[in-house]
Amino acid sequence: MRARRGTVTAAAGVLSVLALAGLMQAGDSPRTATATRGGHGAVSTDLASEAGGARRPRSPGTAPSDDTAALKALFGDEIRRMPTEKQVVALTFNAAWNEAGVDSVLAELRRRKLPATFFLTGEFAEAHPAAARAMAAEHGIGNHSYSHPQFADISEQEQAREVQEADAAIRAATGATPLPFFRFPYSATTPQTIAAVNALGYADIEFTADTNGYLGPDGGMTVEKALDRALDAAVPGGILQMHVGNSGSGPVLDADALPQIIDAVEDRGYQIVDLRTLLDPAAQQSRRSTAGGGRHLSE
């Protein structure tokens, strides 16, 4: 049995996210954003400029000033696509096992000047604080629970504890404020569990496609298969899920495949943008038109 950290109250812990102007991580300065409207959806200035080629990540943890209202607009459902009809894709990585691919992933993103969002478990943050800090220093950090359980199999009290203890572990390891984004273990969501994390101040951010690279060669995966699955996320507002480690030994296929994934996505005319554009109030205007699309769970 693992030793649990002291339970963090919602008011003092997770819900403090809602009270932070700009959802800034430690050391960040506020910035503003003006909405750019056009086409079927509306996206932030940052998303629009990135889609036009100026692909510079935001400072970690920053968001528009009206982000609290934008966050609440994400409540009530799972998010599997960003609400836009533009040809943009967001890269996300889960961190729940080892950190073998972290350096390679961060180096490739840095070389390309691309943003990504990393969803950490609390256990990962405690076991690999240096890797957690490195990710938080350059990119947004989300919550992936403390110990990666099936939420439907645990009580509401345990569900809250998983979210709160992950939040505390991530803050302790990174010195940063996590984004108000939660991703369920196994992407196993129900209306009840989504409502529970919403009540703690988190939007449920899932994915359009998963490479399944974490399975590794022992699980029948290859770089080529991971790349093929990744292209299922090449839809307007697609969210791609990858992993920075694997559940066993051997190569981290998502890290190895990342350069080819980026090239293939961009060859299809898509730009890679920051998932934090979801916190732009303007982006919520097209939420209803795309909320039902792209609900493609990984196999």
Protein Blocks (a to p, Z undefined) as FASTA:
>chain_A
ZZddddddfklmmmmmmmpghiaaehiacdddddddehjbdcdfklmmmmnopacccdeh
iacfklmmmmmmmgoiacfbdcdfbdcdddddddfbbmklmmmmmmmmmmnopacddddd
fklmmmmmmlmmmmmmmmccddebjnopafklpcfklmmmmmmmmmmmmmmmnopacdfb
dcdehhiacfklmmmmmmnopacdddfbdfklmnommnopafklmmmmmmmmmcghiacd
ddfbdfbecjdfklmmmmmmmmmmmmnopacddfklmmpmklmmmmmmmmmgoiaccZZ
